[in-house]
Amino acid sequence: MPKVMELKQEAEMFQILNENGEIVEGQRAPDLSDDELKDIYRWMLRIRTFDGRAIKLNRQGRLGFYAPMAGQEACQIASMAALKRSDWLFPSYRDLGTAMFHGLPMEMGFLYSRGMKNGMKIPDDVNMFPPQIIIAGHVPHAAGAGWAFRLREEDHVAIAFFGDGATSEGDFHEGLNFAGVYDANAIFFCQNNQYAISVPLSKQTRSETIAQKAVAYGIHGIQVDGNDALAVYQATKEAADRARRGEGPTLIEGVTYRLGPHTMAGDDPGRYRTKEEEENWASKKDPLKRFRKYLESKNLWSDEEEEKTKEEVLEEMNEAIKKVEKMPKGTVAELIEDVYTETPALLKKQKEEYLSWKEGK
């Protein structure tokens, strides 16, 4: 079982599957059916396939802003698999995988990337807030939602995803402090992918782990192997169960690695990390390779299922992007109109100036 951190500095990273896809001595797999195990892997493969095609679409000019997810699939999918559809998701800009698993249609992700206003219009049956661009800006939101769930005695949990760089922001500390004081039904999942753009973890914090920051706020904290889908699932499941019992929030640090660039907006990882480091994570620690080895040891996966899943995702993506490209493009005027319920005088003036300029062209 995972070791929840007490008031101490040392912490042992929780792991169930080693890098060869074998159960670590002294651990056991979560109580998941064969179908549930396959579904988690299938979704991880979907996200990896989606990511590769989305990068190509971006380079073709068919997508706008895009933050690659490759390498972080276990953190995103296995954690969400441990929650309920009635729970609330607070994602950051790199967490499209969590959103799609939770029910967000693929085309909504494309609309969001292309800067179209409906990309932020979350369907009524999907319990999530729009992706947050401001680093750690959504952490207090998740804390507030978790507090509301506790006050209302609702069986809901709020989960916020963010990177290691977010732990250097005030909103991170304020959110965790608030959640701790008010026993919010919340999980704060830090995907420690080793870099905040080009800034390495060693320049983010002197803490031995990010998980131990939970000690300062009197909440549960656990560091988990973020490339081990079973460990991520177990840690998140136990955090959610504690929250539902009224035992407070949890900070989970998933130790993982971003295989691609920070975003497709000109970032070059080769300027701040070595090829040897990248190859080590890609060849030895890849979450998909590890989990597939585990499934194959149980005769639960095959090359045929692998290729079928990839083909289905690519076909779905082709249909979604075609649909999105046929939609009318948004206008600057619409952006101004949809920011506030009642448009402030300054924005009204800017809109008038814009329309006048446009008519004069």
LUMSE-613464 format. One record per residue (C-alpha): residue number from 0; x, y, z. Coordinates in Angstrom, 3 decimals, padded with zeros to 6 digits. Layout:
BEGIN
- i,x,y,z
- NUM,X,Y,Z;
...
This chain:
BEGIN
- i,x,y,z
- 0,000.000,000.000,000.000;
- 1,001.217,003.566,-000.586;
- 2,003.030,005.228,002.310;
- 3,001.371,008.535,003.131;
- 4,003.977,011.044,004.313;
- 5,004.091,012.040,007.973;
- 6,006.077,014.969,009.428;
- 7,009.430,013.987,007.944;
- 8,011.694,014.991,005.097;
- 9,012.451,011.576,003.617;
- 10,009.980,009.862,001.330;
- 11,010.066,006.625,-000.616;
- 12,008.543,006.888,-004.081;
- 13,005.506,004.620,-004.337;
- 14,005.759,002.105,-007.164;
- 15,003.873,-001.058,-008.125;
- 16,005.329,-001.838,-011.579;
- 17,009.045,-001.691,-012.198;
- 18,010.497,-000.591,-015.527;
- 19,010.096,-004.138,-016.904;
- 20,006.380,-004.185,-016.189;
- 21,006.743,-006.546,-013.221;
- 22,005.061,-006.217,-009.823;
- 23,007.537,-004.857,-007.278;
- 24,008.277,-007.194,-004.378;
- 25,005.954,-006.498,-001.481;
- 26,003.345,-004.749,-003.633;
- 27,000.183,-005.963,-005.302;
- 28,-001.869,-004.702,-008.199;
- 29,-005.052,-002.673,-007.573;
- 30,-008.356,-004.513,-007.713;
- 31,-009.048,-003.882,-011.398;
- 32,-010.750,-006.229,-013.843;
- 33,-009.059,-007.265,-017.074;
- 34,-011.380,-004.959,-019.011;
- 35,-010.525,-002.025,-016.731;
- 36,-006.806,-002.652,-017.152;
- 37,-007.159,-002.788,-020.924;
- 38,-009.272,000.365,-020.949;
- 39,-006.606,002.310,-019.066;
- 40,-003.919,001.200,-021.500;
- 41,-006.154,001.787,-024.512;
- 42,-006.713,005.365,-023.360;
- 43,-003.013,005.887,-022.745;
- 44,-002.352,004.683,-026.293;
- 45,-005.121,006.935,-027.606;
- 46,-003.479,009.949,-025.989;
- 47,-000.026,009.038,-027.307;
- 48,-001.441,008.605,-030.823;
- 49,-003.477,011.794,-030.522;
- 50,-000.392,013.680,-029.416;
- 51,001.676,012.633,-032.418;
- 52,-001.009,013.624,-034.910;
- 53,-001.812,016.886,-033.081;
- 54,001.838,017.952,-033.389;
- 55,001.646,017.349,-037.136;
- 56,-001.604,019.311,-037.376;
- 57,000.051,022.184,-035.544;
- 58,002.989,022.183,-037.938;
- 59,000.553,022.210,-040.852;
- 60,-001.086,025.337,-039.443;
- 61,-004.338,023.493,-038.738;
- 62,-004.038,023.796,-034.943;
- 63,-002.979,026.752,-032.853;
- 64,-001.582,026.499,-029.348;
- 65,-000.637,022.946,-028.386;
- 66,001.258,021.515,-025.405;
- 67,002.484,017.932,-026.053;
- 68,001.476,015.264,-023.525;
- 69,003.718,012.345,-024.575;
- 70,005.343,010.721,-021.560;
- 71,002.678,011.814,-019.109;
- 72,-000.119,009.447,-020.136;
- 73,-000.040,007.344,-016.961;
- 74,-000.353,010.442,-014.774;
- 75,-003.317,011.708,-016.748;
- 76,-005.296,008.583,-017.570;
- 77,-004.699,006.276,-014.598;
- 78,-005.507,009.065,-012.146;
- 79,-008.789,009.939,-013.839;
- 80,-009.684,006.241,-014.069;
- 81,-009.590,006.174,-010.268;
- 82,-012.273,008.877,-010.028;
- 83,-015.965,009.101,-010.866;
- 84,-017.597,010.950,-013.748;
- 85,-019.409,012.995,-011.091;
- 86,-016.077,014.338,-009.773;
- 87,-014.797,017.686,-010.986;
- 88,-011.682,018.205,-013.090;
- 89,-009.569,021.367,-013.082;
- 90,-006.990,020.898,-015.857;
- 91,-004.084,023.013,-017.023;
- 92,-003.170,023.544,-020.673;
- 93,-001.221,020.245,-020.919;
- 94,-004.031,018.075,-019.605;
- 95,-006.207,017.450,-022.637;
- 96,-005.835,013.734,-021.952;
- 97,-007.565,014.051,-018.583;
- 98,-010.327,016.105,-020.176;
- 99,-011.029,013.697,-023.031;
- 100,-011.037,010.720,-020.657;
- 101,-013.519,012.607,-018.468;
- 102,-015.831,013.076,-021.441;
- 103,-014.719,016.186,-023.337;
- 104,-015.312,015.619,-027.075;
- 105,-012.155,015.653,-029.188;
- 106,-013.467,018.452,-031.389;
- 107,-013.725,020.702,-028.315;
- 108,-010.008,020.279,-027.808;
- 109,-009.421,021.344,-031.399;
- 110,-011.687,024.374,-031.004;
- 111,-009.782,025.371,-027.868;
- 112,-006.434,025.003,-029.635;
- 113,-007.613,027.101,-032.576;
- 114,-008.719,029.911,-030.266;
- 115,-012.431,029.592,-031.069;
- 116,-014.797,030.735,-028.326;
- 117,-016.792,027.494,-028.218;
- 118,-013.605,025.691,-027.264;
- 119,-014.211,026.925,-023.726;
- 120,-017.898,025.975,-023.697;
- 121,-017.788,022.766,-021.686;
- 122,-020.741,020.391,-022.321;
- 123,-023.257,020.246,-019.487;
- 124,-022.604,016.541,-018.872;
- 125,-018.837,016.967,-018.441;
- 126,-017.813,018.027,-014.928;
- 127,-014.756,020.139,-015.634;
- 128,-013.597,023.726,-015.803;
- 129,-011.927,025.064,-018.961;
- 130,-008.159,024.432,-019.210;
- 131,-006.209,027.025,-017.241;
- 132,-003.398,028.849,-019.025;
- 133,-002.294,030.868,-015.970;
- 134,000.219,028.724,-014.101;
- 135,-001.400,027.372,-010.896;
- 136,-004.337,029.762,-011.329;
- 137,-006.818,026.907,-011.013;
- 138,-005.421,025.435,-007.793;
- 139,-007.487,027.799,-005.563;
- 140,-010.521,027.055,-007.742;
- 141,-010.198,023.325,-007.036;
- 142,-009.720,024.059,-003.336;
- 143,-012.893,026.156,-003.302;
- 144,-014.893,023.514,-005.142;
- 145,-013.636,020.841,-002.761;
- 146,-014.663,022.980,000.206;
- 147,-018.138,023.430,-001.289;
- 148,-018.486,019.660,-001.730;
- 149,-017.620,019.135,001.932;
- 150,-020.034,021.827,003.144;
- 151,-022.832,020.383,001.034;
- 152,-021.935,016.846,002.100;
- 153,-021.707,015.847,-001.568;
- 154,-019.901,012.740,-002.720;
- 155,-017.674,014.702,-005.103;
- 156,-013.950,015.283,-005.315;
- 157,-012.160,018.123,-007.119;
- 158,-008.841,017.329,-008.792;
- 159,-006.390,019.881,-010.197;
- 160,-003.473,018.984,-012.476;
- 161,-000.360,021.131,-012.839;
- 162,003.367,020.890,-013.465;
- 163,006.354,021.226,-011.167;
- 164,006.777,024.865,-012.172;
- 165,003.379,025.643,-010.660;
- 166,004.736,024.893,-007.196;
- 167,006.754,028.130,-007.439;
- 168,003.567,030.185,-007.808;
- 169,001.654,031.813,-004.977;
- 170,-001.641,030.312,-006.133;
- 171,-000.283,026.826,-005.468;
- 172,000.553,027.614,-001.847;
- 173,-002.609,029.620,-001.236;
- 174,-004.758,026.856,-002.696;
- 175,-003.151,024.098,-000.636;
- 176,-003.252,026.190,002.519;
- 177,-006.951,026.938,002.038;
- 178,-007.731,023.311,001.233;
- 179,-005.879,022.143,004.318;
- 180,-007.556,024.605,006.673;
- 181,-011.046,023.791,005.404;
- 182,-010.608,020.052,004.781;
- 183,-011.553,020.393,001.126;
- 184,-012.552,017.312,-000.841;
- 185,-009.652,017.888,-003.200;
- 186,-006.660,016.254,-004.868;
- 187,-003.747,018.288,-006.157;
- 188,-001.835,016.300,-008.756;
- 189,001.595,017.645,-009.664;
- 190,002.966,016.095,-012.831;
- 191,006.638,016.578,-012.083;
- 192,007.999,016.319,-015.616;
- 193,011.392,017.694,-014.516;
- 194,011.212,021.049,-016.328;
- 195,009.186,024.255,-016.172;
- 196,009.821,025.119,-019.813;
- 197,013.650,025.217,-019.622;
- 198,014.018,025.554,-015.850;
- 199,015.011,022.235,-014.197;
- 200,013.488,021.006,-010.951;
- 201,016.708,021.782,-009.071;
- 202,016.041,025.477,-009.694;
- 203,012.370,025.242,-008.706;
- 204,012.806,024.004,-005.164;
- 205,015.306,022.909,-002.519;
- 206,012.790,020.386,-001.209;
- 207,013.875,016.813,-001.700;
- 208,010.412,016.110,-003.121;
- 209,007.404,018.153,-004.118;
- 210,005.140,015.796,-002.191;
- 211,006.700,016.786,001.124;
- 212,005.377,020.324,000.684;
- 213,002.097,018.841,001.891;
- 214,003.570,018.695,005.402;
- 215,003.538,022.493,005.682;
- 216,-000.200,022.576,005.026;
- 217,-001.131,019.644,007.250;
- 218,-002.441,017.530,004.389;
- 219,-001.589,014.141,002.987;
- 220,001.326,013.941,000.559;
- 221,002.693,011.122,-001.550;
- 222,005.332,010.828,-004.253;
- 223,004.449,008.235,-006.865;
- 224,006.196,006.870,-009.935;
- 225,004.253,008.855,-012.503;
- 226,005.139,006.413,-015.285;
- 227,003.606,003.503,-013.384;
- 228,-000.095,003.451,-014.238;
- 229,-000.993,001.058,-011.428;
- 230,000.745,003.134,-008.761;
- 231,-000.875,006.327,-010.050;
- 232,-004.287,004.664,-010.004;
- 233,-003.834,003.335,-006.463;
- 234,-002.523,006.601,-005.039;
- 235,-005.345,008.621,-006.614;
- 236,-008.003,006.123,-005.568;
- 237,-006.871,006.250,-001.950;
- 238,-006.711,010.060,-002.047;
- 239,-010.265,010.218,-003.396;
- 240,-011.529,007.743,-000.807;
- 241,-009.971,009.807,001.990;
- 242,-011.571,012.976,000.662;
- 243,-014.993,011.353,000.438;
- 244,-014.633,010.219,004.060;
- 245,-013.944,013.796,005.100;
- 246,-010.269,013.160,005.873;
- 247,-008.934,016.088,003.893;
- 248,-007.061,016.788,000.662;
- 249,-003.964,015.141,-000.810;
- 250,-000.970,016.395,-002.761;
- 251,000.251,013.762,-005.223;
- 252,003.597,014.187,-006.947;
- 253,003.800,012.028,-010.069;
- 254,007.462,011.755,-011.115;
- 255,007.372,011.659,-014.904;
- 256,008.970,013.222,-017.988;
- 257,007.831,015.395,-020.866;
- 258,009.153,013.618,-023.974;
- 259,008.455,016.501,-026.350;
- 260,008.801,020.286,-026.204;
- 261,007.053,022.456,-023.639;
- 262,004.705,023.732,-026.340;
- 263,004.773,023.955,-030.117;
- 264,005.446,027.687,-029.871;
- 265,009.149,027.442,-030.673;
- 266,010.498,025.583,-027.635;
- 267,013.651,023.530,-028.352;
- 268,014.333,020.992,-025.539;
- 269,017.780,020.344,-027.005;
- 270,018.885,023.714,-025.639;
- 271,018.416,022.717,-022.016;
- 272,018.514,018.907,-021.746;
- 273,020.767,016.208,-023.145;
- 274,019.995,013.527,-025.702;
- 275,021.198,010.926,-023.198;
- 276,018.619,012.092,-020.655;
- 277,015.823,012.031,-023.215;
- 278,016.819,008.579,-024.462;
- 279,016.961,007.185,-020.937;
- 280,013.401,008.267,-020.169;
- 281,012.076,007.242,-023.591;
- 282,013.681,003.803,-023.715;
- 283,013.639,002.694,-020.077;
- 284,010.819,004.562,-018.357;
- 285,008.121,005.035,-021.020;
- 286,004.745,004.523,-019.281;
- 287,003.174,002.827,-022.311;
- 288,005.981,000.317,-022.779;
- 289,005.905,-000.558,-019.092;
- 290,002.154,-001.043,-018.860;
- 291,001.972,-002.972,-022.121;
- 292,004.587,-005.437,-020.823;
- 293,002.404,-005.976,-017.783;
- 294,-000.701,-006.582,-019.903;
- 295,001.178,-008.942,-022.210;
- 296,002.346,-010.959,-019.198;
- 297,-001.354,-011.485,-018.439;
- 298,-002.195,-012.206,-022.121;
- 299,-004.399,-009.113,-022.235;
- 300,-002.932,-007.231,-025.209;
- 301,-001.753,-007.916,-028.743;
- 302,-000.217,-006.167,-031.743;
- 303,-003.591,-006.394,-033.486;
- 304,-005.344,-004.490,-030.678;
- 305,-002.520,-001.934,-030.675;
- 306,-002.889,-001.165,-034.372;
- 307,-006.688,-001.177,-034.238;
- 308,-006.682,001.390,-031.428;
- 309,-004.255,003.661,-033.286;
- 310,-006.315,003.488,-036.483;
- 311,-009.531,004.303,-034.612;
- 312,-007.969,007.374,-032.981;
- 313,-006.516,008.684,-036.231;
- 314,-009.842,008.223,-037.997;
- 315,-011.660,010.016,-035.176;
- 316,-009.139,012.853,-035.347;
- 317,-009.535,013.206,-039.097;
- 318,-013.287,013.507,-038.768;
- 319,-013.035,015.943,-035.859;
- 320,-010.556,018.309,-037.522;
- 321,-012.582,018.329,-040.749;
- 322,-015.688,019.251,-038.776;
- 323,-013.874,022.013,-036.922;
- 324,-012.341,023.449,-040.091;
- 325,-015.801,023.845,-041.611;
- 326,-016.987,025.959,-038.693;
- 327,-017.004,029.751,-039.117;
- 328,-013.933,031.460,-037.715;
- 329,-014.363,033.667,-034.701;
- 330,-014.017,037.437,-034.783;
- 331,-012.305,039.965,-032.534;
- 332,-015.678,041.554,-031.843;
- 333,-017.004,038.247,-030.478;
- 334,-014.065,037.985,-028.102;
- 335,-014.855,041.421,-026.711;
- 336,-018.547,040.642,-026.342;
- 337,-018.085,037.343,-024.545;
- 338,-015.629,038.382,-021.846;
- 339,-018.144,040.054,-019.515;
- 340,-021.894,039.815,-018.925;
- 341,-022.013,043.592,-019.305;
- 342,-019.237,044.923,-021.510;
- 343,-017.217,047.670,-019.734;
- 344,-017.003,051.112,-021.373;
- 345,-013.309,050.663,-022.248;
- 346,-013.943,047.444,-024.112;
- 347,-016.943,048.973,-025.888;
- 348,-014.664,051.769,-027.068;
- 349,-012.050,049.283,-028.241;
- 350,-014.702,047.344,-030.122;
- 351,-015.935,050.482,-031.852;
- 352,-012.378,051.414,-032.802;
- 353,-011.755,047.925,-034.134;
- 354,-014.960,047.861,-036.216;
- 355,-014.200,051.353,-037.573;
- 356,-010.677,050.269,-038.506;
- 357,-011.997,047.103,-040.146;
- 358,-014.563,049.038,-042.218;
- 359,-011.881,051.421,-043.383;
- 360,-009.581,048.715,-044.701;
